[in-house]
Structure formats: structure tokens, C-alpha cells
Amino acid sequence: ITVDFASLTAKYPDVVGYIYGPDTKIQYPIAYTGDDYYLYRDLDGNENINGSIYLEPLCSPDFTSQNTLLYGHHMKSGLMFAGLAKYKDPSYYSSHPYFYIYTPTQNYRVDLFAGFVCAHDDEVFSTYLSQSQLSNMAAKSTFNANIGVPSGNVVSMCTCSYEFEEARYILLGRLISLA
């Protein structure tokens, strides 16, 4: 897809990227403010239960953190990051093995290597994950990616899950720069 960042950022100056999952409903701008402002606000700043897809305040808005965390609600309507839960079914991964992240200066493919249910305070919610931590996360994945564990930058996408109180589903992928 093509993203017109000049128009998008002129209207929404907090937008730092755009996430796109081929053949999914996940196709949204990514906001960043240094806090969780967009948890329950749309890009216009209006209160909205859907919120917006937004970047973890501790992460670098240029996607250079070793682990860039993205948050989005799991809406019953299927909007926002609800589609991440489909990766709990191992067969879903085979037809949806990657996402794209577009930024004003660089485009990326996100090759998925793990997805799992965790507590809201799991170690995955850090801007740096060791190789050992990434290996452990891949080992408990709900799908088998067979692409190995990355050694570079990763993106972690988070949404609510309902297996237990304050459960989350995390989808992790290797961030690969596209020319």
C-alpha cells in the first residue's frame, strides 16, 4: 500500500507510522505522544472507546528501540488489534506470516516469529529483550514460525486477551528494513 504521510501528519501530527496486515482488518496509523494519550482517544483527540494504535511511551518514535511495543484494543467489532487473537489458532499464521510498518523515512516488513498469552506485566513489556528471552518467547508461541529467533530489532504488538484477569496476547516479529 502507499501511505501519504505528508497529508496524514499534516492532519494528525502525532502519527509516526502506519501498520498494515495483508488480508487482515489491521490497517491503521500509529500514534506517539510519550504517554498513553491515545488509549481511549481517536487521532482527532476525541474520547473513543476504540482508542488508536499507539507506540509505547518508552520506545523511540523512529522504531529504533530493540523492542518496539505497539498497543491496540481488542474490540468485539473486530477493529483495532482484535485480529491479533487469530494467531492463537496455529493455522492462521501460515497465511498471515508478516505485517508491514511504514514510516515517513523508512518502510519495514515485520516477520512474525512468536505469539503468546501473558500477564500485563510480563517481561515482554520492555524496550530491550535478550536473545534468551526472545528464545523463551518463541518456545511458548501459539504457532510455529520456523524462521528462528531474530538477533536484531523486533516489534511487539499487544492487545487484551481473556484467559485470565489482565491477560494480554503478544505478537512478536523481526523488523526488516525494506529498500
N, C-alpha and C positions, 0 to 999 in steps of 0.2 A: 504494500500500500504506500501511498505518498501522504506525508503529513506536512501541511503548510504551517510551519512554526512561526513565520512572520505574522500571519493573521491570528493564529492561536494564542501566541504570547502577547500580542497587542491587546487582545480582549481579556486574557487571563494571565497576568504577569507571573503568577506562582507556578505555572506549568514548566516542568523541566524535562519532560519526556512523554512518550506515548507507548503503551503496551498493546500488543496485538497477538492474539492466539488464532492462527489459521483454523477455520472451521469450528470456531467457538464463539460465544457471545462476548468474550473478553476482548474489548477494543475501546480503550479509554485513555484520556490524558492522565499524566502522573503529576500531582502537585507536591510542592515542597515549601514549607514556611519555617522550619526549625522547631515546630511543635506539632501537636495533633489537631490543629485547627480544622482540618477537613474530615475529621472522624464523622461528624454529623452535619456537614455543610457541603453544598454543591460548589462548583467552581465560581459561581457568582457571589458566594459568601452567604447565600440564603440557608437557613436551617432546613435540613433534609435528612430524613432517616436513612436514606441510601448512602449518604456521605459521598466521598470521592476516593479514588485510588490515590494514596499518598505515600511519600517516602519517609522512612524512619528519620526523626529529627537528628539523630546522631550520625547518620550517614552523609556522605558527601553528595551534594546535588548533581555532581557530574558523573556519578556512577563509578567512581574510582575506589570506593571502600572495598576491602577484600570481601565482605559480605554486605551487599546492599539489600535492605529489607523494604518490601512493599506491603502495604496493608490495604485490605478492602473487605467490606461486609459480605456476609453470606446471606443474600436476600432470598426469601422464599419465591420471589418472582423469577429467580434465575439471574438477576442482574448483579453487577459488581463482580466480586470474586467467588460467587456461588459455584461457578463451573469448576473451580479447583477441586471440589469434593468428588468430581467424577473420576479423578485419578486414584480414588480408593479402590476402584474396580481395575484390576491389573490389565485387562484387555483394552481399556481406554487409552493407555499410554501408547500402544503400538500405532495408533492412527493420529496421535497428537503429541509427538515427542519433543516439540520445541515451541517457543514463543519468540516474538521479536520485540525489542525495545528500540525506539527511535528517539534521538535527542537532536537538538539544533546543530550539534557539531559532529555526532558520530551515531552510527546505527549498529545494532548488535543482534545476534541470534543467541537465544538462551536455550542451550541443550539440556534438557531435564535429566537428572540422574537420581533423584530421590524425592519421595513424598511420604509424609507420616503424620500421625496424630500425636500431639504433645500437649503438655501443660502450658499455660500462658506465660510462665516464667522459665521455660526450657532454655538450655544453653544456646540454642539456635538463634536466640534474640540478642546477638552480639554482632558488632561490626567486624569482628575477626574470628574465624573458625580455623582451628589447627587441622592438619591433614588427618590426624587420628579422629578428631570429632567428625569430620566430613565422612570418613570411612564408616564410623559407627552409625551415622545418619543414613548412609546408603544401605547398610546392612539391615536396617529396620524399615526400609521402604515398602510401601504397599504395591509397588510394581518393580520389575527387574529391567533396568535400562540397558545393562550390558555394555556401557560405554566407559566404565571406570570412574574413578573419583578424580575430580579436577584438582590441579595444583595452583590455579590462578584465581581470579575474581569470580565470585558467584553471586547470584541473585536468589533471595528467599522471598517467596510470595506467601502471605499469611491471610487466613480467613478463619472465622469461628467454625467449630465443629461441635458435635453434640453427644459424644460418647460419655462425657463426664463434665462436671461443672468447670467452666472456663477452659474447655478443651479448644485446641486450635489444630487446623490442618495446614501443614507447611509443604510447599513445593519448591525444591531447590534445583537450580540449573547453572551450568557453566556459562559465563558471559564471554562471548566470542565477538570480537570486533569485525565488522564487515567493511570491505573496501568501498 
